[in-house]
Amino acid sequence: MFEAACAVCHGESGGVGHFGVRPLMGRNTSVSQASPENLPRVMMHGIDQHAREGLGYMPCFKHSFDDQQLAELAGYIRARDAPGQPAWRDLASTSARVRAAAH
């Protein structure tokens, strides 16, 4: 899933940035923070406001992935890009809660 949906912008090289310049995921606080809430939220809803000049946007994936797929993807990203951090637990429930809160 990462290769298909994320690597074009967030690959190990930083990706090609079709939607703007993208930082490596290992530098992203959503990946390294203790709480898993923000990463599924961003994956679901995308980013439509520029954080700073030169950054583009991130498309939303809420219609592309179900909660289990988002959980697997978030777990993969956490293990890959925050290897010193413990694995997040019960990510499918976290994804379901984030999805429900948006309605």
Biopython code that builds the backbone (N, CA, C, O; Angstrom):
import numpy as np
from Bio.PDB.StructureBuilder import StructureBuilder

atoms = [
    (1, "MET", "N", (0.827, -1.192, 0.000)),
    (1, "MET", "CA", (0.000, 0.000, 0.000)),
    (1, "MET", "C", (0.872, 1.256, 0.000)),
    (1, "MET", "O", (0.575, 2.230, -0.691)),
    (2, "PHE", "N", (1.955, 1.221, 0.786)),
    (2, "PHE", "CA", (2.839, 2.383, 0.846)),
    (2, "PHE", "C", (3.402, 2.700, -0.538)),
    (2, "PHE", "O", (3.387, 3.853, -0.968)),
    (3, "GLU", "N", (3.893, 1.686, -1.227)),
    (3, "GLU", "CA", (4.476, 1.910, -2.552)),
    (3, "GLU", "C", (3.441, 2.484, -3.513)),
    (3, "GLU", "O", (3.767, 3.347, -4.328)),
    (4, "ALA", "N", (2.205, 2.017, -3.427)),
    (4, "ALA", "CA", (1.161, 2.459, -4.356)),
    (4, "ALA", "C", (0.627, 3.853, -4.038)),
    (4, "ALA", "O", (0.343, 4.630, -4.949)),
    (5, "ALA", "N", (0.488, 4.171, -2.759)),
    (5, "ALA", "CA", (-0.183, 5.418, -2.394)),
    (5, "ALA", "C", (0.735, 6.508, -1.848)),
    (5, "ALA", "O", (0.420, 7.693, -1.957)),
    (6, "CYS", "N", (1.863, 6.122, -1.264)),
    (6, "CYS", "CA", (2.658, 7.092, -0.507)),
    (6, "CYS", "C", (4.050, 7.362, -1.075)),
    (6, "CYS", "O", (4.552, 8.483, -0.999)),
    (7, "ALA", "N", (4.666, 6.332, -1.641)),
    (7, "ALA", "CA", (6.086, 6.425, -2.004)),
    (7, "ALA", "C", (6.378, 7.480, -3.057)),
    (7, "ALA", "O", (7.490, 8.007, -3.097)),
    (8, "VAL", "N", (5.424, 7.800, -3.900)),
    (8, "VAL", "CA", (5.688, 8.797, -4.930)),
    (8, "VAL", "C", (6.099, 10.136, -4.307)),
    (8, "VAL", "O", (6.867, 10.895, -4.899)),
    (9, "CYS", "N", (5.586, 10.412, -3.121)),
    (9, "CYS", "CA", (5.965, 11.644, -2.421)),
    (9, "CYS", "C", (6.813, 11.388, -1.181)),
    (9, "CYS", "O", (7.622, 12.233, -0.799)),
    (10, "HIS", "N", (6.636, 10.237, -0.554)),
    (10, "HIS", "CA", (7.286, 9.978, 0.726)),
    (10, "HIS", "C", (8.248, 8.809, 0.679)),
    (10, "HIS", "O", (8.505, 8.190, 1.712)),
    (11, "GLY", "N", (8.789, 8.486, -0.490)),
    (11, "GLY", "CA", (9.766, 7.417, -0.596)),
    (11, "GLY", "C", (11.039, 7.778, 0.141)),
    (11, "GLY", "O", (11.194, 8.906, 0.609)),
    (12, "GLU", "N", (11.953, 6.822, 0.245)),
    (12, "GLU", "CA", (13.193, 7.054, 0.987)),
    (12, "GLU", "C", (13.988, 8.241, 0.459)),
    (12, "GLU", "O", (14.731, 8.877, 1.206)),
    (13, "SER", "N", (13.834, 8.535, -0.812)),
    (13, "SER", "CA", (14.552, 9.676, -1.396)),
    (13, "SER", "C", (13.810, 10.987, -1.181)),
    (13, "SER", "O", (14.299, 12.050, -1.564)),
    (14, "GLY", "N", (12.628, 10.915, -0.567)),
    (14, "GLY", "CA", (11.803, 12.107, -0.431)),
    (14, "GLY", "C", (10.751, 12.153, -1.515)),
    (14, "GLY", "O", (9.914, 13.055, -1.536)),
    (15, "GLY", "N", (10.787, 11.176, -2.426)),
    (15, "GLY", "CA", (9.799, 11.118, -3.489)),
    (15, "GLY", "C", (9.987, 12.219, -4.509)),
    (15, "GLY", "O", (10.849, 13.085, -4.363)),
    (16, "VAL", "N", (9.175, 12.171, -5.532)),
    (16, "VAL", "CA", (9.277, 13.177, -6.583)),
    (16, "VAL", "C", (8.393, 14.381, -6.302)),
    (16, "VAL", "O", (8.501, 15.401, -6.982)),
    (17, "GLY", "N", (7.524, 14.274, -5.309)),
    (17, "GLY", "CA", (6.742, 15.430, -4.888)),
    (17, "GLY", "C", (5.769, 15.939, -5.920)),
    (17, "GLY", "O", (5.770, 17.133, -6.221)),
    (18, "HIS", "N", (4.935, 15.077, -6.474)),
    (18, "HIS", "CA", (3.950, 15.523, -7.454)),
    (18, "HIS", "C", (3.042, 16.627, -6.924)),
    (18, "HIS", "O", (2.562, 17.457, -7.695)),
    (19, "PHE", "N", (2.806, 16.645, -5.624)),
    (19, "PHE", "CA", (1.905, 17.624, -5.036)),
    (19, "PHE", "C", (2.654, 18.701, -4.270)),
    (19, "PHE", "O", (2.041, 19.461, -3.521)),
    (20, "GLY", "N", (3.948, 18.779, -4.441)),
    (20, "GLY", "CA", (4.765, 19.748, -3.733)),
    (20, "GLY", "C", (5.946, 19.040, -3.100)),
    (20, "GLY", "O", (6.085, 17.824, -3.224)),
    (21, "VAL", "N", (6.778, 19.777, -2.437)),
    (21, "VAL", "CA", (7.947, 19.207, -1.785)),
    (21, "VAL", "C", (7.482, 18.473, -0.533)),
    (21, "VAL", "O", (6.705, 19.015, 0.253)),
    (22, "ARG", "N", (7.950, 17.255, -0.349)),
    (22, "ARG", "CA", (7.523, 16.457, 0.792)),
    (22, "ARG", "C", (8.703, 16.017, 1.636)),
    (22, "ARG", "O", (9.709, 15.554, 1.098)),
    (23, "PRO", "N", (8.596, 16.153, 2.947)),
    (23, "PRO", "CA", (9.667, 15.676, 3.818)),
    (23, "PRO", "C", (9.646, 14.159, 3.913)),
    (23, "PRO", "O", (8.625, 13.520, 3.657)),
    (24, "LEU", "N", (10.771, 13.602, 4.279)),
    (24, "LEU", "CA", (10.832, 12.180, 4.546)),
    (24, "LEU", "C", (9.944, 11.868, 5.751)),
    (24, "LEU", "O", (9.834, 12.688, 6.663)),
    (25, "MET", "N", (9.319, 10.711, 5.765)),
    (25, "MET", "CA", (8.407, 10.356, 6.847)),
    (25, "MET", "C", (9.122, 10.243, 8.193)),
    (25, "MET", "O", (8.499, 10.467, 9.231)),
    (26, "GLY", "N", (10.396, 9.907, 8.202)),
    (26, "GLY", "CA", (11.146, 9.816, 9.444)),
    (26, "GLY", "C", (11.282, 11.149, 10.158)),
    (26, "GLY", "O", (11.614, 11.185, 11.343)),
    (27, "ARG", "N", (11.034, 12.228, 9.465)),
    (27, "ARG", "CA", (11.101, 13.569, 10.066)),
    (27, "ARG", "C", (9.722, 14.094, 10.447)),
    (27, "ARG", "O", (9.594, 15.210, 10.950)),
    (28, "ASN", "N", (8.707, 13.298, 10.210)),
    (28, "ASN", "CA", (7.333, 13.711, 10.434)),
    (28, "ASN", "C", (6.911, 13.387, 11.864)),
    (28, "ASN", "O", (6.979, 12.229, 12.276)),
    (29, "THR", "N", (6.482, 14.377, 12.618)),
    (29, "THR", "CA", (6.102, 14.140, 14.014)),
    (29, "THR", "C", (4.878, 13.236, 14.138)),
    (29, "THR", "O", (4.704, 12.587, 15.169)),
    (30, "SER", "N", (4.034, 13.178, 13.123)),
    (30, "SER", "CA", (2.885, 12.272, 13.166)),
    (30, "SER", "C", (3.320, 10.817, 13.245)),
    (30, "SER", "O", (2.570, 9.966, 13.723)),
    (31, "VAL", "N", (4.521, 10.530, 12.782)),
    (31, "VAL", "CA", (5.049, 9.169, 12.775)),
    (31, "VAL", "C", (5.766, 8.853, 14.081)),
    (31, "VAL", "O", (5.721, 7.713, 14.544)),
    (32, "SER", "N", (6.418, 9.826, 14.676)),
    (32, "SER", "CA", (7.247, 9.565, 15.857)),
    (32, "SER", "C", (6.572, 9.861, 17.190)),
    (32, "SER", "O", (7.087, 9.455, 18.231)),
    (33, "GLN", "N", (5.450, 10.546, 17.192)),
    (33, "GLN", "CA", (4.820, 10.886, 18.471)),
    (33, "GLN", "C", (4.224, 9.655, 19.155)),
    (33, "GLN", "O", (3.978, 8.637, 18.509)),
    (34, "ALA", "N", (3.997, 9.755, 20.451)),
    (34, "ALA", "CA", (3.493, 8.621, 21.233)),
    (34, "ALA", "C", (2.072, 8.228, 20.840)),
    (34, "ALA", "O", (1.738, 7.043, 20.834)),
    (35, "SER", "N", (1.246, 9.194, 20.517)),
    (35, "SER", "CA", (-0.149, 8.918, 20.157)),
    (35, "SER", "C", (-0.273, 8.611, 18.670)),
    (35, "SER", "O", (0.343, 9.287, 17.846)),
    (36, "PRO", "N", (-1.059, 7.602, 18.318)),
    (36, "PRO", "CA", (-1.242, 7.270, 16.909)),
    (36, "PRO", "C", (-2.343, 8.073, 16.220)),
    (36, "PRO", "O", (-2.587, 7.854, 15.033)),
    (37, "GLU", "N", (-3.003, 8.972, 16.897)),
    (37, "GLU", "CA", (-4.185, 9.647, 16.358)),
    (37, "GLU", "C", (-3.940, 10.452, 15.081)),
    (37, "GLU", "O", (-4.755, 10.399, 14.160)),
    (38, "ASN", "N", (-2.846, 11.185, 15.009)),
    (38, "ASN", "CA", (-2.676, 12.132, 13.911)),
    (38, "ASN", "C", (-2.374, 11.473, 12.570)),
    (38, "ASN", "O", (-2.865, 11.939, 11.542)),
    (39, "LEU", "N", (-1.589, 10.415, 12.549)),
    (39, "LEU", "CA", (-1.224, 9.814, 11.268)),
    (39, "LEU", "C", (-2.440, 9.288, 10.505)),
    (39, "LEU", "O", (-2.582, 9.608, 9.325)),
    (40, "PRO", "N", (-3.332, 8.489, 11.123)),
    (40, "PRO", "CA", (-4.522, 8.076, 10.368)),
    (40, "PRO", "C", (-5.413, 9.253, 9.973)),
    (40, "PRO", "O", (-6.049, 9.225, 8.919)),
    (41, "ARG", "N", (-5.459, 10.283, 10.811)),
    (41, "ARG", "CA", (-6.267, 11.472, 10.486)),
    (41, "ARG", "C", (-5.742, 12.136, 9.217)),
    (41, "ARG", "O", (-6.519, 12.490, 8.330)),
    (42, "VAL", "N", (-4.445, 12.300, 9.133)),
    (42, "VAL", "CA", (-3.850, 12.926, 7.948)),
    (42, "VAL", "C", (-4.026, 12.033, 6.717)),
    (42, "VAL", "O", (-4.331, 12.523, 5.630)),
    (43, "MET", "N", (-3.835, 10.725, 6.889)),
    (43, "MET", "CA", (-4.015, 9.815, 5.752)),
    (43, "MET", "C", (-5.464, 9.843, 5.262)),
    (43, "MET", "O", (-5.718, 9.804, 4.059)),
    (44, "MET", "N", (-6.402, 9.910, 6.192)),
    (44, "MET", "CA", (-7.817, 9.927, 5.819)),
    (44, "MET", "C", (-8.230, 11.223, 5.144)),
    (44, "MET", "O", (-8.893, 11.213, 4.106)),
    (45, "HIS", "N", (-7.834, 12.334, 5.740)),
    (45, "HIS", "CA", (-8.355, 13.634, 5.315)),
    (45, "HIS", "C", (-7.402, 14.444, 4.451)),
    (45, "HIS", "O", (-7.800, 15.458, 3.877)),
    (46, "GLY", "N", (-6.155, 14.014, 4.350)),
    (46, "GLY", "CA", (-5.188, 14.736, 3.545)),
    (46, "GLY", "C", (-4.804, 16.063, 4.172)),
    (46, "GLY", "O", (-5.158, 16.362, 5.312)),
    (47, "ILE", "N", (-4.079, 16.841, 3.409)),
    (47, "ILE", "CA", (-3.658, 18.180, 3.838)),
    (47, "ILE", "C", (-3.975, 19.129, 2.696)),
    (47, "ILE", "O", (-3.407, 19.014, 1.610)),
    (48, "ASP", "N", (-4.881, 20.066, 2.940)),
    (48, "ASP", "CA", (-5.257, 20.990, 1.867)),
    (48, "ASP", "C", (-4.791, 22.416, 2.117)),
    (48, "ASP", "O", (-5.029, 23.303, 1.299)),
    (49, "GLN", "N", (-4.124, 22.638, 3.249)),
    (49, "GLN", "CA", (-3.574, 23.955, 3.550)),
    (49, "GLN", "C", (-2.056, 23.859, 3.600)),
    (49, "GLN", "O", (-1.517, 22.967, 4.254)),
    (50, "HIS", "N", (-1.375, 24.743, 2.933)),
    (50, "HIS", "CA", (0.079, 24.741, 2.915)),
    (50, "HIS", "C", (0.633, 25.133, 4.277)),
    (50, "HIS", "O", (0.265, 26.175, 4.820)),
    (51, "ALA", "N", (1.508, 24.311, 4.830)),
    (51, "ALA", "CA", (2.139, 24.641, 6.108)),
    (51, "ALA", "C", (3.114, 25.788, 5.958)),
    (51, "ALA", "O", (3.272, 26.615, 6.856)),
    (52, "ARG", "N", (3.760, 25.824, 4.816)),
    (52, "ARG", "CA", (4.679, 26.923, 4.506)),
    (52, "ARG", "C", (4.864, 26.969, 2.999)),
    (52, "ARG", "O", (4.495, 26.032, 2.291)),
    (53, "GLU", "N", (5.423, 28.035, 2.526)),
    (53, "GLU", "CA", (5.664, 28.227, 1.096)),
    (53, "GLU", "C", (6.483, 27.063, 0.536)),
    (53, "GLU", "O", (7.455, 26.632, 1.157)),
    (54, "GLY", "N", (6.104, 26.569, -0.601)),
    (54, "GLY", "CA", (6.843, 25.493, -1.243)),
    (54, "GLY", "C", (6.272, 24.112, -0.978)),
    (54, "GLY", "O", (6.601, 23.153, -1.677)),
    (55, "LEU", "N", (5.413, 24.010, 0.035)),
    (55, "LEU", "CA", (4.769, 22.720, 0.284)),
    (55, "LEU", "C", (3.435, 22.697, -0.429)),
    (55, "LEU", "O", (2.698, 23.682, -0.426)),
    (56, "GLY", "N", (3.139, 21.598, -1.022)),
    (56, "GLY", "CA", (1.866, 21.445, -1.715)),
    (56, "GLY", "C", (0.821, 20.875, -0.785)),
    (56, "GLY", "O", (0.728, 21.279, 0.374)),
    (57, "TYR", "N", (0.039, 19.946, -1.281)),
    (57, "TYR", "CA", (-1.004, 19.340, -0.486)),
    (57, "TYR", "C", (-0.859, 17.825, -0.530)),
    (57, "TYR", "O", (-0.046, 17.290, -1.284)),
    (58, "MET", "N", (-1.643, 17.151, 0.274)),
    (58, "MET", "CA", (-1.679, 15.698, 0.281)),
    (58, "MET", "C", (-3.123, 15.288, 0.046)),
    (58, "MET", "O", (-4.018, 15.773, 0.738)),
    (59, "PRO", "N", (-3.365, 14.415, -0.904)),
    (59, "PRO", "CA", (-4.747, 13.983, -1.143)),
    (59, "PRO", "C", (-5.258, 13.129, 0.014)),
    (59, "PRO", "O", (-4.475, 12.550, 0.767)),
    (60, "CYS", "N", (-6.568, 13.061, 0.143)),
    (60, "CYS", "CA", (-7.163, 12.227, 1.193)),
    (60, "CYS", "C", (-7.321, 10.793, 0.672)),
    (60, "CYS", "O", (-7.471, 10.560, -0.528)),
    (61, "PHE", "N", (-7.282, 9.854, 1.600)),
    (61, "PHE", "CA", (-7.416, 8.446, 1.253)),
    (61, "PHE", "C", (-8.581, 7.784, 1.979)),
    (61, "PHE", "O", (-8.657, 6.557, 2.027)),
    (62, "LYS", "N", (-9.492, 8.579, 2.547)),
    (62, "LYS", "CA", (-10.594, 7.997, 3.313)),
    (62, "LYS", "C", (-11.521, 7.147, 2.463)),
    (62, "LYS", "O", (-12.172, 6.237, 2.978)),
    (63, "HIS", "N", (-11.591, 7.427, 1.175)),
    (63, "HIS", "CA", (-12.446, 6.630, 0.296)),
    (63, "HIS", "C", (-11.660, 5.514, -0.387)),
    (63, "HIS", "O", (-12.249, 4.656, -1.044)),
    (64, "SER", "N", (-10.362, 5.519, -0.238)),
    (64, "SER", "CA", (-9.504, 4.524, -0.879)),
    (64, "SER", "C", (-9.173, 3.356, 0.038)),
    (64, "SER", "O", (-9.010, 2.228, -0.425)),
    (65, "PHE", "N", (-9.072, 3.622, 1.340)),
    (65, "PHE", "CA", (-8.676, 2.603, 2.311)),
    (65, "PHE", "C", (-9.707, 2.494, 3.420)),
    (65, "PHE", "O", (-10.255, 3.500, 3.872)),
    (66, "ASP", "N", (-9.969, 1.271, 3.856)),
    (66, "ASP", "CA", (-10.831, 1.086, 5.023)),
    (66, "ASP", "C", (-9.976, 1.199, 6.287)),
    (66, "ASP", "O", (-8.765, 1.411, 6.212)),
    (67, "ASP", "N", (-10.614, 1.056, 7.437)),
    (67, "ASP", "CA", (-9.896, 1.254, 8.702)),
    (67, "ASP", "C", (-8.779, 0.240, 8.904)),
    (67, "ASP", "O", (-7.716, 0.587, 9.419)),
    (68, "GLN", "N", (-9.004, -0.996, 8.511)),
    (68, "GLN", "CA", (-7.966, -2.011, 8.661)),
    (68, "GLN", "C", (-6.769, -1.702, 7.761)),
    (68, "GLN", "O", (-5.623, -1.849, 8.187)),
    (69, "GLN", "N", (-7.021, -1.280, 6.535)),
    (69, "GLN", "CA", (-5.929, -0.922, 5.626)),
    (69, "GLN", "C", (-5.157, 0.285, 6.138)),
    (69, "GLN", "O", (-3.928, 0.309, 6.073)),
    (70, "LEU", "N", (-5.871, 1.288, 6.649)),
    (70, "LEU", "CA", (-5.195, 2.458, 7.225)),
    (70, "LEU", "C", (-4.350, 2.045, 8.420)),
    (70, "LEU", "O", (-3.249, 2.561, 8.611)),
    (71, "ALA", "N", (-4.860, 1.116, 9.227)),
    (71, "ALA", "CA", (-4.107, 0.625, 10.385)),
    (71, "ALA", "C", (-2.829, -0.071, 9.939)),
    (71, "ALA", "O", (-1.762, 0.169, 10.503)),
    (72, "GLU", "N", (-2.932, -0.925, 8.937)),
    (72, "GLU", "CA", (-1.747, -1.623, 8.433)),
    (72, "GLU", "C", (-0.736, -0.642, 7.859)),
    (72, "GLU", "O", (0.466, -0.781, 8.082)),
    (73, "LEU", "N", (-1.218, 0.337, 7.131)),
    (73, "LEU", "CA", (-0.333, 1.334, 6.543)),
    (73, "LEU", "C", (0.338, 2.178, 7.627)),
    (73, "LEU", "O", (1.544, 2.416, 7.562)),
    (74, "ALA", "N", (-0.420, 2.627, 8.610)),
    (74, "ALA", "CA", (0.156, 3.419, 9.712)),
    (74, "ALA", "C", (1.174, 2.597, 10.488)),
    (74, "ALA", "O", (2.226, 3.113, 10.864)),
    (75, "GLY", "N", (0.875, 1.325, 10.735)),
    (75, "GLY", "CA", (1.816, 0.453, 11.431)),
    (75, "GLY", "C", (3.100, 0.263, 10.653)),
    (75, "GLY", "O", (4.192, 0.264, 11.221)),
    (76, "TYR", "N", (2.960, 0.100, 9.341)),
    (76, "TYR", "CA", (4.138, -0.046, 8.474)),
    (76, "TYR", "C", (4.992, 1.225, 8.511)),
    (76, "TYR", "O", (6.212, 1.157, 8.659)),
    (77, "ILE", "N", (4.348, 2.369, 8.376)),
    (77, "ILE", "CA", (5.070, 3.640, 8.373)),
    (77, "ILE", "C", (5.774, 3.850, 9.715)),
    (77, "ILE", "O", (6.924, 4.288, 9.745)),
    (78, "ARG", "N", (5.103, 3.545, 10.811)),
    (78, "ARG", "CA", (5.704, 3.693, 12.140)),
    (78, "ARG", "C", (6.943, 2.806, 12.266)),
    (78, "ARG", "O", (7.991, 3.269, 12.716)),
    (79, "ALA", "N", (6.830, 1.530, 11.872)),
    (79, "ALA", "CA", (7.958, 0.605, 11.985)),
    (79, "ALA", "C", (9.105, 1.018, 11.070)),
    (79, "ALA", "O", (10.274, 0.911, 11.441)),
    (80, "ARG", "N", (8.768, 1.484, 9.887)),
    (80, "ARG", "CA", (9.770, 1.852, 8.885)),
    (80, "ARG", "C", (10.486, 3.148, 9.231)),
    (80, "ARG", "O", (11.704, 3.247, 9.089)),
    (81, "ASP", "N", (9.730, 4.139, 9.686)),
    (81, "ASP", "CA", (10.271, 5.486, 9.805)),
    (81, "ASP", "C", (10.461, 5.992, 11.234)),
    (81, "ASP", "O", (10.951, 7.102, 11.440)),
    (82, "ALA", "N", (10.077, 5.191, 12.209)),
    (82, "ALA", "CA", (10.334, 5.529, 13.617)),
    (82, "ALA", "C", (10.769, 4.245, 14.327)),
    (82, "ALA", "O", (10.133, 3.815, 15.289)),
    (83, "PRO", "N", (11.851, 3.639, 13.848)),
    (83, "PRO", "CA", (12.238, 2.318, 14.362)),
    (83, "PRO", "C", (12.593, 2.295, 15.850)),
    (83, "PRO", "O", (12.570, 1.227, 16.461)),
    (84, "GLY", "N", (12.912, 3.414, 16.433)),
    (84, "GLY", "CA", (13.230, 3.457, 17.851)),
    (84, "GLY", "C", (12.011, 3.608, 18.745)),
    (84, "GLY", "O", (12.127, 3.583, 19.970)),
    (85, "GLN", "N", (10.844, 3.763, 18.135)),
    (85, "GLN", "CA", (9.610, 3.961, 18.894)),
    (85, "GLN", "C", (8.838, 2.644, 18.994)),
    (85, "GLN", "O", (8.913, 1.815, 18.086)),
    (86, "PRO", "N", (8.098, 2.443, 20.086)),
    (86, "PRO", "CA", (7.291, 1.221, 20.198)),
    (86, "PRO", "C", (6.149, 1.226, 19.186)),
    (86, "PRO", "O", (5.671, 2.282, 18.773)),
    (87, "ALA", "N", (5.726, 0.037, 18.801)),
    (87, "ALA", "CA", (4.598, -0.086, 17.866)),
    (87, "ALA", "C", (3.333, 0.465, 18.520)),
    (87, "ALA", "O", (3.121, 0.298, 19.721)),
    (88, "TRP", "N", (2.507, 1.116, 17.728)),
    (88, "TRP", "CA", (1.205, 1.557, 18.221)),
    (88, "TRP", "C", (0.292, 0.346, 18.308)),
    (88, "TRP", "O", (0.410, -0.581, 17.507)),
    (89, "ARG", "N", (-0.599, 0.346, 19.255)),
    (89, "ARG", "CA", (-1.525, -0.769, 19.444)),
    (89, "ARG", "C", (-2.922, -0.395, 18.957)),
    (89, "ARG", "O", (-3.319, 0.769, 19.000)),
    (90, "ASP", "N", (-3.649, -1.389, 18.500)),
    (90, "ASP", "CA", (-5.063, -1.266, 18.129)),
    (90, "ASP", "C", (-5.324, -0.132, 17.141)),
    (90, "ASP", "O", (-6.220, 0.688, 17.340)),
    (91, "LEU", "N", (-4.537, -0.100, 16.085)),
    (91, "LEU", "CA", (-4.650, 0.979, 15.091)),
    (91, "LEU", "C", (-5.965, 0.944, 14.316)),
    (91, "LEU", "O", (-6.442, 1.990, 13.876)),
    (92, "ALA", "N", (-6.558, -0.234, 14.140)),
    (92, "ALA", "CA", (-7.847, -0.299, 13.428)),
    (92, "ALA", "C", (-8.916, 0.447, 14.224)),
    (92, "ALA", "O", (-9.736, 1.152, 13.637)),
    (93, "SER", "N", (-8.920, 0.303, 15.538)),
    (93, "SER", "CA", (-9.872, 1.044, 16.375)),
    (93, "SER", "C", (-9.585, 2.535, 16.339)),
    (93, "SER", "O", (-10.509, 3.349, 16.320)),
    (94, "THR", "N", (-8.300, 2.895, 16.329)),
    (94, "THR", "CA", (-7.928, 4.298, 16.231)),
    (94, "THR", "C", (-8.439, 4.883, 14.922)),
    (94, "THR", "O", (-9.009, 5.974, 14.908)),
    (95, "SER", "N", (-8.238, 4.164, 13.825)),
    (95, "SER", "CA", (-8.710, 4.638, 12.522)),
    (95, "SER", "C", (-10.231, 4.774, 12.502)),
    (95, "SER", "O", (-10.758, 5.753, 11.973)),
    (96, "ALA", "N", (-10.938, 3.801, 13.073)),
    (96, "ALA", "CA", (-12.398, 3.852, 13.113)),
    (96, "ALA", "C", (-12.874, 5.051, 13.937)),
    (96, "ALA", "O", (-13.833, 5.725, 13.561)),
    (97, "ARG", "N", (-12.209, 5.311, 15.046)),
    (97, "ARG", "CA", (-12.564, 6.447, 15.906)),
    (97, "ARG", "C", (-12.323, 7.776, 15.175)),
    (97, "ARG", "O", (-13.153, 8.683, 15.247)),
    (98, "VAL", "N", (-11.205, 7.888, 14.482)),
    (98, "VAL", "CA", (-10.900, 9.109, 13.731)),
    (98, "VAL", "C", (-11.933, 9.312, 12.617)),
    (98, "VAL", "O", (-12.397, 10.429, 12.390)),
    (99, "ARG", "N", (-12.281, 8.243, 11.937)),
    (99, "ARG", "CA", (-13.277, 8.328, 10.855)),
    (99, "ARG", "C", (-14.635, 8.764, 11.414)),
    (99, "ARG", "O", (-15.291, 9.637, 10.846)),
    (100, "ALA", "N", (-15.049, 8.157, 12.523)),
    (100, "ALA", "CA", (-16.346, 8.491, 13.128)),
    (100, "ALA", "C", (-16.391, 9.924, 13.620)),
    (100, "ALA", "O", (-17.433, 10.575, 13.532)),
    (101, "ALA", "N", (-15.272, 10.432, 14.141)),
    (101, "ALA", "CA", (-15.228, 11.797, 14.654)),
    (101, "ALA", "C", (-15.397, 12.826, 13.548)),
    (101, "ALA", "O", (-15.801, 13.958, 13.813)),
    (102, "ALA", "N", (-15.096, 12.454, 12.330)),
    (102, "ALA", "CA", (-15.194, 13.400, 11.203)),
    (102, "ALA", "C", (-16.612, 13.543, 10.693)),
    (102, "ALA", "O", (-16.905, 14.463, 9.929)),
    (103, "HIS", "N", (-17.486, 12.658, 11.096)),
    (103, "HIS", "CA", (-18.874, 12.707, 10.600)),
    (103, "HIS", "C", (-19.763, 13.533, 11.481)),
    (103, "HIS", "O", (-20.954, 13.671, 11.201)),
]
sb = StructureBuilder()
sb.init_structure("model")
sb.init_model(0)
sb.init_chain("A")
sb.init_seg("    ")
for serial, (resi, resn, name, xyz) in enumerate(atoms, 1):
    if name == "N":
        sb.init_residue(resn, " ", resi, " ")
    sb.init_atom(name, np.array(xyz, "f"), 0.0, 1.0, " ", f" {name:<3s}", serial, name[0])
structure = sb.get_structure()
